[in-house]
Amino acid sequence: MGLETALKVRGIKKVKAHIILCCITLVAAVIAVNTPVKAQKAA
């Protein structure tokens, strides 16, 4: 029982981490698209 619970918790943490990474990537993409070309060249 304990091992199964640990695996489920790990799976949930992986999913949460994946969602957070997707959100960060999405926000970064929106910022990159919305910033002027000059700002992109400087970065």
Protein Blocks (a to p, Z undefined) as FASTA:
>chain_A
ZZmmmmmmmmmmmmmmmmmmmmmmmmmmmmmmmpcfklmmmZZ
